[in-house]
Amino acid sequence: MAEIKWPQQRRVIGTKVPRVDGPDKATGLARYGFDINRRGMLHAMILRSSVPHGRLKTVDVSAAEKHPGFRGIYYFKRQGQEVFYVGDEILAIAADTEEHCQDCLRLVRIEYEPLPFVVTEEAALKDPGKGTVPNPGQGNVRPSGQRTVGNVEDAFGKADAVVEGTYSVPVQSHCCLEPHGMVAEWQGNNLTVWCSTQATTGIAGMLEGQFRNRVPDVKCRCITHYMGGGYGSKFIPGPTGIACSELAFMTKAPVKLFLDRYEEQISAGNRPSATATVKIAGTKDGKITAFQADIYGTPGGGAGAGAVDAYHQLVPYVYTSIPNIRTTNRTIRLNTGDRQAFRAPGHPQACFLTESAVDDLANKLGLDPLEVRRANLPTDPPNAFKKPIYEKQLEIVAEMCDWKKRWHPPGQGPSKGPLKHGIGLGLHTWGGGGRPNNDVRVTIKSNGSVLVQCSTQDLGTGERTVLAIVVAEVLGLNVKDVTSEIGESQFGRSTGSGGSTTCPGTAPAALIAAHRARDDLFDKLAPRLGVKKDDLKIDPAKPGKIVAGDKEWTWKEACARLGMDTVVGVGDHPGDQSLSSQGVGGVQVCECWVDTETGVVYLKNFWAVQDCGLVINKLACESQVAGGIIMGIHYAMFEERLMDDNTGRPLNADMEFYKLAGMKDIPEIHVHMMDMPERGVIGIGEPPTISTAAAIGNAICNALGVRVPRTPFSPMNVLAALAQKGGA
Amino acid sequence: MKNFTYFRPTSLEAAVALLDATYGATELLAGGTDLLDLQKEYVAQPDKVVSLSGLGADFRKITVGTGTPPTVEIGAGATLADIADHKDLRELFPGLTTAAAEIGGPQIRNMGTLGGNLCQRNRCWYFRDEGVSCLLKGGRKCYATDGDNRYHAVFTSGHKCVIVNPSTLAPVLIALKAEAEVFGPKGKRTLPLDKFFRAPESAEHREHVLAANEIVTKVTLKAGPRNGSYEVRHKQSYDWPLVQAAVAFDLEGGTARNVRVVLGHVAPTPHIAEAAAKALEGKRVTEETAVAAGKAATEGARPLSGNAYKVKLIEVAVKRAALLAAGAKPYWT
């Protein structure tokens, strides 16, 4: 077989294709996990710890068990065990109705032996040796690594400018539109779950593992036709999925268990905080010569620390070729909910810490911050290939936003009364490579129908449309002629949607599957059409046709000759870099006005340039970038998980004081997709949310002439920075 | 949510008869934008919920009288959207309609009512957390005083509970000398809105002085005064004000008379800033006098550990509300 490549001339790929399931989502026809209702279905809920740290002295469920609606109970923890945060799972109950289930939970009597707790980083740092979390002997503040390159002290001594600052981003809660949860139903040895997940096959495999010792030939099928966002927090069944499937097993009835918003906020995962005291040095020509950072952040109590343990590796971010680097890192353990992977784990934090400092250095040197970025692009071997990409992106974005005209030295821009104008930028990077083990199957029938199937899921990225675009391209059809079926684990293998790998993993597989289906089609048709197989062609200039020399048939006419035969082509990602690759850059520029009397920040414009290799669906790519920026705006402007030192309880586990942007808070967003077809497909889910917060922070600094060192950029934090400066 | 019995009486008399004289077991339901949340969070656990949706159209009516200047009556059941969109109200009371238009989002404004806005419970995150037994829930201490009080009061006047009153309409209505009509077991009574609110300190108290079996039926106010309201908020969509100022005055020969300055979201009750009113009284409202009024409005402010920034915001909000009331072109947009 000849090597399969992306077509040089693309008729459908790279155009703007509205998502094929858009109307279903907009009209409510799309059914999410929560929309599934099964005959005889029970409702389950989780009882959670109401104390930040304690030992379970009494767990008395006798009154709950007597409730007429009570059907079953699943224990996460038993009497004598410790709970580590407000929200820690203790048990789950299934009952005949949602209301009865809640009544049952409230009938459970828990007595705690209170134990010491720490819920904020400030408190932990005051008493670092205090151990209130799992593995208490290590204390709450734990060294997690350091890194040295060259000699920073020397470089500080020789530099033209040295700037020191402390920058900070708080814990960001996962706020998926659809909460975590599932509906589970057993039939014999078969478990079917309708689960909000970003890994259908992963969930099926993990749940089979959960039951294999009790049900040796257990077979689990996971259905995720639609889901309302995961962002990294929905790879595993987690306590929710385990309790739901166990209760269904126990009660022999279908069970629904979805979290409510409060539970989402306290227990469904978060992006760890990051704070760093950074000392950065440079020369008059804008070269950064040294970067030193003392960093800490909190991933919560017991789970893996994820990116927090790698902060010292992640900064300085993007500018990896700075010759002298020294970073130290501490991981702070608290009695709070645990982290989960969150859209580009570690990167927005690393970007904010780095880009704020780089901007402050540019300001001190009196240089244009865009030029300082240009002067410090990576030249080290693993990252050097990004340098020309960034250079091009900086050129494009500077033209898009008219940087030369709009930028001004900090605090010296135009004013409208108390409003000050600012503009700032940030750069980011991400991997986004494709992986094998993504089976795509294309089926063509004699009625001309084309079906493409993959067990992969759509986190909201437009995966159905991606598959249809690729297949339509190869078969000379339109997107509407191809039906996509995804989100069912029995369709074959697929990898979890993490690391921006879904499109680069499945689009090459779809390309190969479509090619093979076309070959099979030609094999079967050639004798029936009376032509040689090699003469059959799909001509991009004649969509909807199959041609052989001067003969041509419409797609339907040709397929009708299949009679009882069915055409099938299967494909997987080839495992090499021939159809996908990895490593992207991106640059974002923010323009804002800051009211110096109130500290209110009004975002005005965002310009983004993003590469992702070969663009499959330009419309969806642009939407991804806009969506990433909007998420970054939430992060920079509004989000902050707040914990109460005195009670150990969450203060804003709701959508009222855990703030997210509304319509009026979103500026104009201008996106430029840098199409690089020669690189193959690269994922785009994560990169566009990374540098948004840094760009906003730098724009505010440019407006005010003073750094607001911590997010969210609330009136409180902006006014505090202005007061430090000595008033506006 | 705890189970409750739902009533939908068709007269005020019947509604009052269904209510207890003290708070706890019975609740009035208007738009439900506050009560339903409180019930879902188990902060309110009434046995009986008395809906006002069965009352006649008068309860929701907005009447502009024929006098000069006209007297306006707004039924307590009028929605925030009704108020925000009312053509005559927008002309006569731009401060009121601006304030109404900035509350919550469209869903809240379509359901929330004038009466509910005046009688709603506070938004303190300790009060709203079932797991915290604060003063207003029978506990012994206020958790905000030495806790996270970034959104709490800066004028506490020695009160033990440091909530802010959440009503955004109240400061404007008080500045406009509005009166509430209240219906109870003994019939009607009239209550000036500046006497309507209280700083609650126990589970028996509400944020207002009404008994549990009294119902606000309407609010009456007289047109004439220039008026304006300005709020500073973090989000521009769907957020509570950090600070709000309402200013009203009669314009006589270019100078402000009978000035009233009332602050919202800075004290357990709407806060009447007398010093600010005095600073403007008899003066032309200019940027200079407005600044002076703003400074004067902070007199007596005693911020808590985490909300000193609000004092600065009071100055700005009063200045801008005064200029809006005077019809000046906003200098800040």
Interface residues (C-beta under 8 A of the other chain):
Chain A: S50 V86 E99 Q102 K416 G417 P418 L419 D595 E597 T598 G599 V600 Y602 F638 L642 D644 D645 N646 T647 R649 L651 N652 E656 F657 K659 A661 G662 M663 K664 D665 P712 S714 P715 M716 L719 A720
Chain B: M1 G105 R123 W125 Y126 D129 G131 V132 Y143 D146 G147 D148 R150 Y151 V232 R233 H234 K235 Q236 S237 Y238 D239 W240 L242 Y309 K312 L313 V316 Y331 W332 T333
